[in-house]
Amino acid sequence: MMLVRMCMAAVLCCGAATASAQFLHSGDTIAVISPSSATDSATIAAGIRTLESWGYLCVIGKNALKEYHGFAGTIEERRTDLLWALREPSVKAIMCSRGGDGAAHLLSSEHSWQEGALLDTLRRYPKMIIGFSDVTALLCAEACAGNIGIHGSMCHAISTYEGNDTVSQVLRRMLAGDLPRYCVESHPLNIEGKAEGTLVGGNLSVYNDLAGSSFDPLSLPDIILFMEDTGESMTKVDRMLHNMEMRGLQKNIRGIIVGQFTKYEHPANGFADVYEMLNEYVRHYGIPVCYNFPVGHAHLRNFPLLTGARVELDVNADGVVLKSLLPSPLQVDGE
């Protein structure tokens, strides 16, 4: 059983948000958009009820409920909503309604869009984007623009327990700048060490497909890379790891956080599971690595992570500590 301690002390320990962090205040407006697969009005409405119960106002992108060949509208319709949410002064953060597929379309230069122009827009309007899975593409773009985002639950997940579960409550605090210090139990494959770097990553197959673009998080220097995935075979994961090594980008990685890999067949290729296979690669890197971190496609094992932020990863015999290097993180105890 996984033990997660969000070493949380008292509310009095809350740290003030930094100017560059763009954290929220009660009464701020969050835009809900659908950059990926099509969704339904009930999912968005449920997510908004939770966000409103947390003290935020919400607005919905005009194309958020459209459907086009399984996507939430055409590429231009989805991009229009993203640009509106970024440029609209009253919007302070952006929550994606769901993942699925298609967010990377919004980064493509083949559809009247230039990669440099998008990065400039993100820098000009530094707002937190919240989501995971396919939304990893947008979070990587944010990180490459020098912004922070939140790899975390979206509309369905935050509404499942009416926003009262531990994962959702940590997200609620993170939105306001109360940052957790995660303490995770040890894993037999962990590689001990301590490192600092910019936290980037998310869904492995999504950011692997950004290779060679201006949005490739592995091209950034001094990174702490986290990865998770679902429904990908061990053979495909092996190819993605080999691709990373072929590009020589492991030299930029200062530490690795391996999250949850779900819905795949194992054992395979002589490995008991994907962790054992991953270890064949990363054990030669000479950097700290932790396994079984609670981030991935199971909601109660998908604690929010602040992408694009400087963090410290400490992997030792007693377990793993991951903390933000932004000023004065909140600390709380819990499972």
C-alpha positions in Angstrom: 0.0 0.0 0.0 1.3 3.4 -0.9 1.9 5.9 1.9 1.9 9.5 1.0 2.5 12.1 3.7 1.9 15.7 2.7 4.0 16.8 5.7 1.4 19.6 6.3 1.8 21.7 9.5 -0.6 24.5 10.2 -2.4 27.1 8.0 -0.2 29.6 9.7 2.7 28.2 7.7 1.1 29.3 4.4 3.7 31.0 2.2 3.0 34.1 0.2 2.8 33.6 -3.6 5.7 34.9 -5.7 4.9 37.4 -8.4 5.8 35.0 -11.1 3.7 32.2 -9.8 0.2 33.6 -10.6 -1.6 31.9 -7.8 -5.3 32.6 -7.1 -7.3 34.5 -4.6 -10.9 34.0 -3.6 -13.3 35.5 -6.2 -10.8 35.0 -9.0 -12.2 33.7 -12.3 -11.2 30.3 -13.8 -11.9 29.6 -17.5 -12.9 26.0 -18.3 -11.9 24.9 -21.8 -11.8 21.7 -23.8 -8.5 21.4 -25.7 -8.6 17.7 -26.2 -11.4 15.1 -26.6 -15.1 16.0 -26.6 -16.9 16.1 -23.2 -20.4 16.7 -22.0 -22.2 19.5 -20.1 -22.7 17.4 -17.0 -19.0 16.9 -16.5 -18.2 20.6 -16.9 -21.1 21.6 -14.7 -20.0 19.3 -11.9 -16.4 20.6 -12.1 -17.6 24.2 -11.9 -19.8 23.4 -8.9 -16.7 22.2 -7.1 -14.6 25.2 -8.1 -17.3 27.6 -7.1 -17.5 25.9 -3.7 -13.8 26.7 -3.3 -14.6 30.4 -3.8 -13.9 30.9 -7.5 -15.9 32.2 -10.3 -16.0 30.2 -13.6 -16.6 30.9 -17.2 -16.8 28.4 -20.0 -15.1 28.6 -23.4 -17.6 29.1 -26.2 -16.4 26.0 -27.9 -15.9 23.8 -24.9 -18.9 21.6 -25.6 -18.5 21.1 -29.3 -17.7 17.8 -31.0 -15.7 17.2 -34.2 -14.6 13.7 -35.0 -14.2 12.9 -31.3 -12.4 16.1 -30.4 -14.0 19.1 -28.6 -14.3 21.1 -31.8 -11.9 21.8 -34.7 -8.3 22.7 -34.1 -9.1 26.4 -34.7 -12.1 26.3 -32.4 -10.1 24.7 -29.6 -7.2 27.1 -30.1 -9.6 30.0 -30.1 -10.8 29.1 -26.7 -7.2 28.7 -25.4 -6.2 32.1 -26.7 -9.3 33.7 -25.4 -8.6 32.3 -21.9 -5.0 33.5 -22.0 -5.8 37.0 -23.3 -9.0 37.7 -21.3 -7.9 40.0 -18.4 -10.6 38.7 -16.0 -9.5 35.1 -16.3 -6.8 34.2 -13.8 -6.3 30.5 -14.5 -7.4 27.8 -17.0 -8.9 24.4 -16.1 -9.2 21.8 -18.9 -12.4 19.9 -18.8 -10.8 16.6 -19.7 -7.9 14.9 -21.5 -8.1 12.2 -24.1 -6.4 13.3 -27.3 -5.7 16.4 -29.4 -4.2 19.0 -27.1 -0.9 18.9 -29.1 -2.9 20.0 -32.2 -3.0 23.5 -30.6 0.8 23.6 -30.7 1.2 22.7 -34.4 2.6 25.3 -36.8 0.8 23.7 -39.7 -2.5 25.4 -38.8 -1.8 29.2 -39.1 0.3 29.1 -36.0 3.9 29.5 -35.3 5.6 27.8 -32.4 7.5 31.0 -31.4 4.2 33.0 -31.4 2.6 30.6 -29.0 5.6 30.7 -26.6 5.5 34.5 -26.8 1.7 34.5 -26.0 2.2 32.2 -23.0 5.0 34.5 -21.7 2.9 37.6 -22.2 -0.1 36.0 -20.4 1.4 33.8 -17.7 -1.7 31.9 -16.4 -1.7 28.5 -14.7 -3.2 25.7 -16.9 -4.6 22.8 -14.9 -4.9 19.3 -16.2 -3.1 16.1 -16.9 -2.9 13.2 -19.4 -3.3 14.7 -22.9 -3.0 18.2 -21.3 0.6 17.4 -20.7 1.2 19.0 -24.1 0.0 22.4 -22.9 1.9 22.0 -19.5 5.1 21.4 -21.4 4.5 24.4 -23.6 4.0 26.5 -20.4 7.2 25.2 -18.9 9.1 25.9 -22.1 7.7 29.5 -21.9 9.0 29.8 -18.4 5.6 29.6 -16.7 4.2 27.3 -14.1 1.2 25.0 -14.5 -0.6 22.4 -12.4 -0.5 18.7 -13.4 -3.6 17.7 -11.6 -7.2 16.7 -11.6 -9.8 18.1 -14.0 -13.6 18.5 -13.9 -14.7 14.9 -13.5 -12.1 14.0 -10.8 -12.6 17.1 -8.6 -16.3 16.5 -8.7 -16.3 12.8 -7.9 -16.1 13.4 -4.2 -17.5 16.9 -4.4 -13.9 18.2 -4.0 -13.5 16.9 -0.5 -11.1 14.0 -1.1 -7.4 14.5 -0.1 -6.1 14.9 -3.7 -8.7 17.6 -4.5 -8.0 19.4 -1.3 -4.3 19.5 -2.0 -5.2 20.9 -5.5 -7.4 23.5 -3.8 -4.6 24.7 -1.6 -2.1 24.6 -4.5 -4.2 27.0 -6.5 -4.0 29.5 -3.7 -0.2 29.1 -3.4 -0.2 26.7 -0.4 2.4 24.2 -1.7 2.7 20.7 -0.3 5.9 18.9 0.7 5.3 15.3 -0.4 6.8 12.5 1.6 6.5 9.1 -0.1 7.5 5.6 1.2 10.6 4.0 -0.2 10.5 1.5 -3.1 13.0 -1.3 -3.6 14.2 0.1 -7.0 14.7 3.7 -5.7 18.1 5.2 -6.4 19.2 7.5 -3.6 20.4 11.0 -4.0 19.4 14.6 -3.9 18.8 17.0 -6.8 17.3 20.4 -7.7 15.7 21.3 -11.0 12.7 22.5 -12.9 9.8 20.0 -12.6 8.5 18.9 -16.0 6.9 15.9 -17.5 3.5 14.2 -17.2 2.2 11.6 -19.6 5.2 9.9 -21.1 3.7 9.2 -24.5 2.4 12.8 -24.9 5.7 14.5 -24.1 7.6 11.9 -26.1 5.6 13.1 -29.2 6.8 16.7 -28.6 10.4 15.6 -29.5 12.2 18.1 -31.8 9.6 20.9 -31.2 10.0 24.1 -29.3 7.8 22.5 -26.6 10.0 19.5 -25.8 10.5 19.6 -22.0 13.5 17.3 -22.2 15.4 20.1 -24.1 15.3 22.3 -21.0 18.4 22.3 -18.8 18.5 21.0 -15.2 15.1 19.3 -15.0 13.4 16.9 -12.6 11.4 14.7 -14.9 8.3 12.9 -13.9 6.4 10.3 -15.9 3.2 8.3 -15.9 1.1 6.6 -18.5 -1.9 4.3 -19.0 -2.7 1.7 -21.6 0.8 1.7 -23.2 2.6 -1.6 -23.6 6.0 -2.2 -22.1 7.4 -2.5 -25.6 6.2 1.0 -26.5 7.5 2.4 -23.3 10.9 0.8 -24.0 10.9 2.5 -27.4 10.1 5.9 -25.9 12.9 5.6 -23.4 15.3 4.6 -26.2 14.2 7.6 -28.2 15.1 9.8 -25.3 18.6 8.3 -25.1 19.1 8.5 -28.8 18.5 12.2 -28.7 21.1 12.5 -25.9 18.7 14.4 -23.7 19.2 12.4 -20.5 22.1 14.8 -19.9 19.5 17.5 -18.9 17.9 15.4 -16.3 18.9 15.8 -12.6 16.3 13.5 -11.1 13.4 11.2 -12.2 10.0 10.7 -10.6 8.3 7.5 -11.8 4.5 7.7 -11.3 1.7 5.2 -11.9 1.7 3.0 -15.0 -1.7 1.4 -15.4 -3.7 -0.8 -17.8 -0.8 -2.6 -19.5 0.1 -6.3 -19.8 2.9 -7.6 -17.6 5.1 -9.4 -17.1 6.6 -9.0 -20.5 10.0 -9.3 -22.2 11.5 -10.9 -19.1 10.6 -8.0 -16.9 8.1 -8.3 -14.0 6.6 -4.9 -14.7 7.4 -1.5 -16.3 9.3 -0.3 -13.2 11.8 -3.1 -13.6 12.2 -2.3 -17.3 12.6 1.4 -16.6 15.3 0.6 -14.1 17.4 -1.0 -16.9 17.7 2.5 -18.3 17.8 4.9 -15.4 20.1 3.0 -13.1 23.0 4.0 -15.3 22.3 7.8 -15.2 23.9 8.5 -11.8 20.9 10.6 -10.6 18.2 10.1 -7.9 15.2 8.1 -9.1 12.0 7.3 -7.2 9.3 4.8 -8.1 5.6 4.5 -7.3 5.0 8.2 -6.8 1.3 9.0 -6.5 0.8 10.7 -9.9 -1.1 9.1 -12.8 -4.5 8.1 -14.1 -6.1 6.9 -10.8 -7.6 10.0 -9.2 -6.7 9.1 -5.6 -3.2 8.5 -6.7 -2.9 11.6 -8.8 -1.6 14.3 -6.4 -1.0 17.7 -8.1 2.4 18.8 -9.2 3.6 22.3 -10.0 5.1 22.0 -13.4 7.7 24.6 -14.4 8.6 25.3 -10.8 12.0 24.7 -9.1 11.8 21.7 -6.8 14.1 19.6 -4.6 13.9 15.8 -4.9 15.5 13.8 -2.0 15.5 10.0 -2.3 17.0 8.3 0.7 16.7 5.1 2.7 13.7 6.4 4.6 11.7 7.4 1.6 11.3 10.3 -0.8 10.7 14.0 -0.2 9.6 16.3 -3.0 9.3 20.0 -2.1 8.9 23.2 -4.0 11.7 25.8 -3.8 9.2 28.6 -4.0 9.0 30.5 -0.7 7.5 29.0 2.4 5.5 25.9 1.3 2.6 24.8 3.4 3.2 21.6 5.3 0.5 19.1 6.5 0.4 15.5 7.7 -1.9 13.0 6.2 -2.3 9.8 4.2 
